[in-house]
Each structure stands twice: as structure tokens, then as C-alpha cells.
Amino acid sequence: MADLRTNIAGLQMQNPVMTASGTFGYGIEYADLVDIEKIGGIIVKGTTLQPRQGNAYPRMAETPHGMLNCVGLQNKGVDYFCKNIYPQIKDIDTNMIVNVSGNTPEDYAECAARVNELEKIPAIELNISCPNVKHGGMAFGTTCEGAASVVSAVRKVYDKTLIVKLSPNVTSVSDIALAVQDAGADAVSLINTLMGMAIDAERRKRVLSIGTGGMSGPAVKPVALRMVYEVAHAVKVPVIGLGGISCATDAIEFLLAGASAVQIGTHNFVDPAITVKVAQGINEYLDRHGFASVADIVGTVE
């Protein structure tokens, strides 16, 4: 049996398969459907300094081979998470990781600082695709300067594994990855959703309440795979790949492209046990090809 253990900048995982934020709740919602302790890491839904109501409905739409969402980071805030959610998840025997979002670098830093105090949260993932209200609504993740400003602010107050989730809605994702690496990121994850739109032809109106939303699902996989390959060849920190993974073969392709680990998002809605199945499939692939460890195949595609 191959060794699936994976190390992401000090974050020790039993296998390289994680859940993507916003697609698996806090993990406990799925406990009756899958053995969540067999998942390498669970990234919980987006958490912000202050509570957020999210966007108005409708905020989800089905697309060919995927879906659009504009949920809007609905959550009850980091203090609620610390007081009410953390006690329920702290003793789950896997890596529970908090996805942190904000409006300003100061928001991100304060939220991260409070999570830093939680002993059994070994890492955070920064979502740098939120509006930067100090600079005319420009998303942090679309400029090197904006991305670096958030990471630098968080790095000053956060001393555990810091993963930065990158937006694909940029000209050069590698440049953004290098900027956050230089600012103190321990690892990067990509891709976040692609911006898209759905239109109701009969009503002649846009479907989503705010007009546009993030597209995810199998249709984005070729784009995600290309970006992961590019970033893995540009940075020195570990890369976590996601975008359209729905089976073990998809995950293996990301590993071959240079990802040290993967996240599964949209397909959790199709099959809540997909993460465990993918981990098993990776093991079978390694055994079939005579590899002793999952690390042996990472980045082996030229």
C-alpha cells in the first residue's frame, strides 16, 4: 500500500485530499454520510470578522457541467465560530482549516489573529477575492500589490500554516502567486471560481440576484489544471490544486501537474463521499504503477 501522507508547509495530512471551502459546511454536516476523519483536511466555510448575511436569492444556478454561485460569504462571524463551531469540530481527527475573508487587510488580520488562538486549527486559507473597499472595490486577488498587502498583514499576527487561495480572474496567476509567496504565504491554493453569468431567456433577465457569480464544476478543470501547472513551476512553496475534480483521475492529473495536494468542491454536492473515494483511487493508481509514495508523482509531467 502506497504512502499517501502529505506535508504542506508543516501541515501534516494523512492523504492529499481536502474539501474546498463553502462546499462542505463545517464538516460535521456530512458526518452521517462519510467518515470525515479519513479526509486529509476539511476547509470550513468562509469566515469573516463581522457577520454577513450574504446576497439575496436566487444565488445559485446550474450550468452545463457546473454551477454558478453568488452566496456572498454568508456566515455569523469569527467570534460566533470560535464560541459555537470550534467546540464541535476541535476533536475531529483530521486537519480543520478555516477559510478567512475580509474587506480590508486589517479585517483579514484581526480575523486571522482570533483563529490563531484556537489550538486545534492548524492552518488558515486566505480568500483574497473579496472587494477591497478602500480602493474602489478592486478585488485584492487581482493585483500583486493588493494580494501582498493582505498576506503581509496576516503574516504579522498568524504563526501557523498560511495558505493563500488565488483568483483565476487575472492576466497572470503566476505573478500573483509569486507576490504572495514573497509576502509570507506558506502555500497557495488555486483556482477559485471563474466569473460567469446565467440569463433566463424567457424572462429576459439575469438569473442570479447580483447578475454574476463564480463558476465551478468539471467545466473549469482544464483552466485550473493549466494554472496549477504554471504556478507550480513558478513558486517554491507547495501548491494545492482545485477546480472541477470529480474522480481520482482528475486529482492525479493535478498532482502530476505539480500540486502537492488537492481540494474537491462542487462534486461534494453530487457525492458526499467523493473525497474518501478519490484518496482510495490515488492509492490504487500508485500501487498499479509501482510508486511507493504520493510525493513520487508530484510535478512529474514535463
Buried (B, 14 or more C-beta within 10 A) or exposed (E): EBBBBBBBBEBEBBBBBBBBBBBBBBBBEBEEEBEBEBBBBBBBBBBBBBEBEBBEEBBBBEBEBBBBBBBBBBBBBBEEBBEEBBEEBEEBEBBBBBBBBBBBBEBBBBBBBBBBEBEEBBBBBBBBBBBBEEBEEBBBBBBBEBBBBBBBBBBEBBEBBBBBBBBBBBEEBBBBBBBBBEBBBBBBBBBBBBBBBBEEEEEEEBBBBEEEBBBBBBBBBEBBBBBBBBBBEBBEBBBBBBBBBBBBEBBBBBBBBBBBBBBBBBBBEEBBBBBBBBBBBBBEBBEEEEBEEBBBBBBEEE
